[in-house]
Amino acid sequence: MTTSPAIATESLSKNYGKLVAVDRVSFAVPSGSVFGLLGPNGAGKTTIIKLLTGLSEMTSGSATVAGFDVGRDPMHVKQRVGWVASEVILDDDLSGWQNLWLQAQLQRLDDWQGRAEQLLEYFELATRRKEKVGTYSTGMRKRLEIALALLHQPEVIFLDEPTIGLDPNVRHMLWDLIEGVNTQFGVTMLLTSHYIEEADALCDRVAIIDHGRFVAIGTPDELKRRVKEDFIELETSEAVTPDRLAAIPGVTRVENEGRSWVLRVTSAEEVLPHLFQALRTDEIRRINVEKPSLETVFRDITGRRLEAAGSDVQDFRKFYVNMRRARR
């Protein structure tokens, strides 16, 4: 007996005029799993979430979420999904309990108090339930946001860049929380991120997305096995030429990135001694070794680093958050 996937798409596309934001995306997410969309800003991750939740109309293709067709039954889909956004959506002037009450009203929940009590206990917020959210720490606010998303007992939760802008300690706390919620509540999760280590740590399967298209999909280990070489990043003096680098034993390709070089090598451990013999110490300004990772998968396919791939795309979400703050 097979179980229907919690999320499934077939050639899902979204165009804004001539701009193709999502380009014929097909994938399936098994119930109870964590699926990741990994890509730079502007790659189409948030647009996919909007299409799957019925907040944006698809140009072509189809999608089902929690067993319902998004195009035909968007309201049934909305009743069965939760969304945790990158921006804080809590009301700072209300208490934790009042934020839960407001969420219950918005979703027209009648018998919600017992569920809210359980969630506050689970997220260790029960003792602070009467205090204004404005007094909460960043970690507490994130925990309350997830509690709000779970209040109506959704089958699927969309986590859209949930850790963006957080310091490493809070980010790792949230990772533990996401893993716990997935296990404890059995809810399917779709996570968008441009943090390599986040997708690697949390996701059962990952789709790497670039310019609206899936360029690779699989488990983190499957994707990393696609890359057979190591990468050595090297910043050198101007006297170093590509021919000198290409002549080093074990170097299979030399790529130039501004003032730096990227060497593809059979094994970093074997190549480094030859590299230090070929170059003088004063010719090496910086050196970094990258073993196979989701970052190297993205670089291998696109020829660009993931961090740099979306650097020229304005993050409008941050812009609107700053505008709201400026008005206060």
N, C-alpha and C positions, 0 to 999 in steps of 0.2 A: 504493500500500500504506500503510495507516494503522497506527500503533503504539498499542497499548493504553495508557491513562494509568497512571502509577505509583500514583496515588491517585484514587479516584472514590467519591462518595457520592450517595445519592438520598434526599431527605427524612429525613436523619439527625436523630434526636431523642433527648434524654435528660431524663427527669423524675426529680426527687427528691421524691416525694409530690406536693404541689401546685406545687412550684417547677419551672419549665421552664428547665433549664440550657442546653440546646441545642434550638433550635426549627426543625425541618424544613430542615436545611442541605443544599444540593446544590451540588457543585462537582467539577471534575476538574483534576488536576495532570499535565501532560505529563512524560514521563520526561526526566530530566536538567535540569529547570528548578528555580527557587527560588520557592516560593509563600509568601506572607505572610498571617498572620492578625493584623490590627491592631485593637486595641481596649483599653479600660481594664481594670483589675483587676475580676474578677467577671463579665466579658462572656461567658465560656464557652470561651476559647481552650484552656486546659489540659484541660478536659473533652473537647474534640474530639480532642486527642491521645490521651487515655486510651481513647476509643472506638475510634480507628483502630489502636491497638496491642493491643486486646483486654484491656486492664487494667480496663475498665469495660463492663458490658453495656448495649447500646443499648436504649432503650425501643421505638423503632420505626425504620423505614427500613432502609437497607442501605449497606454500604461494602466496597470492595475495595482492598487494598494489595499492591503487587508481584504482582498477578495472582491473589491469593487472597481469597476471601470472608472477611471478618473474623469474621462470626458462625459460619460453618461450619468454618473452618480457622484458628483463632487461633494455634496453635503454628507453622504454616507462616509466618504473618505475622511472628511474633516472631523467627523465624530469619533474616528478611530485612530487619529494620529496626534502626536504632540510635537512641539517645535521649541528647541532651545537655540536662540540666536546669539550672535557674537556680542551684540549690544545688550546692555542691562535693560530689561523691560519692566522691572519692579517699580512700584510707587514708593519713593523714599519717605513720604509723609505718612504712610500707613504702616501698621504693624505687620509682622509676619502672618499672623492669623487673618488680618483684614485683607492682605494680598490674596490669600487663599480663598477668602469669602468672595472677593471680586472676581477671581477666576471662575468660581462656581456659578456666579450669576451670569457671566459671559457665556458659559457653556450650558446654562439652564439645568444645573444639577440640583436635585432635590435632597437626596440622602448622601451628603458629602462630608459631614462633620467627622464621622468615624474614620473615613479614609484619610482625611486631613490630619487627624490625631496620629494615626499610624505613620504617616509620612514624616511628620515633625519628629517623632521618636526615632525613626530610621535615620534621618539626616542630622540627628543630635541638635535640634533646634527647639525642642519643646520648652526648655526653660527660658527661651528668649522670644516666645511667641507673641507676647504683648508689647514688645519694644519696637520702636520705629525701625524700619529697614535701613534708614539712613545711618543708623548707628552700627550696622552689621559690618563685619570684615568682608573682603572680597570673596574669600572662600565660603563664608556663610551665605552671601548673596547668590553665589553660583549653586549652592545646595538648595536654596529656596526656589530658584528658577527651575531646577529639575523637578522639585516637588510639585510645582505648579503644572509642569508638563505631564506629570503622572497622575494628577488628581482625578481625571475622568477615566482612568484605567485604559490607556490607549494600547493598541497592538503594535504600533510602530512609532518610534521617536526619531525626528530629524534633528541632528546636532550640527548646526552651521557655524563652523569655525569657533567652537565653544571656548577655546583656550587662548584665542588671539589677544595679545597685549598683556597676558598674565605673567607674573614672575615665575621662575622655574619651580619653586616650592608649591605654589598654588596649582600650577599646571599639573604636576605629578599627583597632587592630592585629587584633582579632578579625574585624572586617568583611573586612579583606584576606585573612585566613585562610579565612573561609567562602567567599569568591569563589574562592580558589585551590583549595580542596577540591572545590568544585562543578565547576570546570573540569578539574582534574587527575584526579580519580577518577570523574567522570561520574555522581555520585550525586545523586538527587533529594532536595531539601530542603524541608521545611515548617517555616517560622520563625514563632514567635509573638512579638509585641512590642507595647509601647505607646509606643515611640519612633518618632516620625514620620519622622525623617531616616534611621533604620535601615531601615525598610521601603522607603523611597524609593530608598535606595542599593543594596539587595541583591536586591530581589524583581523577578522577571519579571512576576508578577501579584500583586495584593493583594485580599484580602477584608476589608472593614471590618465588624467585628462589634460589636453592641451588644445587651445583654440576650438573648444566645443566638441572635440572628438576624443574617444577613448583610443589611446595609443598602445595600451597594454592592460591586461586584466588577469588576476590570479591571486593566489595566496602570496604573502610577502616572501616566503622562501622560494616559491616558484618563480616569481619575478626576479629575485636576486640571482637565481641560477642561470638566467638568460645572459648575464654579463660574465664572460669568461676571463676578463682581464682586470688588473688593478690600474688605478690612476695615480700618477704623481704630478702634483701641481708644483710648478717651479717658477720663482721670480729671480731673474738673473741680471747681470750687468749687460750693457748694450753690446759688448764684444762677443757674446755667445750667439752662434748662428744655428739655424735648424739642422744643418748638415752635421754639426758636431753632436747634437743631441740624438739624431737619427742613427748615428754610428755606434751608439752605446749598445752593447749586447743586451738583448731582451726587450728593447724598445720596438714596438710594432707600428706606432704612429705618433707623429708630433703635430700638435695643434697650437696655434698662437691665439692668445686671449689678451689683447692689449700689451701690457708690459710683462705678462706672464706666459708660461708655456704649460700645456697639458700633455703629459706623456702617457700613452697607453702602453702598458708593459705586461709581460707574461707573468711575472711575480715580482712584487715590490721588494721582497726580501732578497731576491737574487740580483735585482738590477741596481739597488742602491749602492753597493760597494763599487760597481763599475762606474756609476755616475760620479761618485766622489773621486775616483781616479781620473775621470775624463775632464772634470772641472776643478779649477782652483777654489779654495775656500772663499776668497774675496769676490769670486764671480757669482756666488750663491747668496741671494738676499733673503729668500724665504723658500721653505719646502714643506709640502704637506702630502701625506699618503692617504688615499681613499681605497678601502677594500669594497667589494661588491655590496651595494645597498640600494634602496629605492631611489636615492639621489643619483647613483651611477646608472641605474636603469633609465631614468628620465634623460640624463645626459647622453647615454648611448643611443637613444631613439631620436631625440630632438636636436642634439648637438649643443644644448644650452644647460646651464645650471638651473635647478628649480627655483632657487631664490631670486635669480636674475630674470627669469622668464617673464614675470609679470610686473617688473619694477617700473615700467613705463605706463602702467594702467592705474588710473586714479581709483582709490578705494572710496566710493561714494558713501558707503555706510559710515565710515569714520567722519566724513564731511558733514553728514546730517546730524550725527551725534554731537559734534562740536558746535553746530549751528543751534541745536536745542539748548546746549549749555550756555551759549552766549546770550540767549534770550532771557535767561533766568535773572 
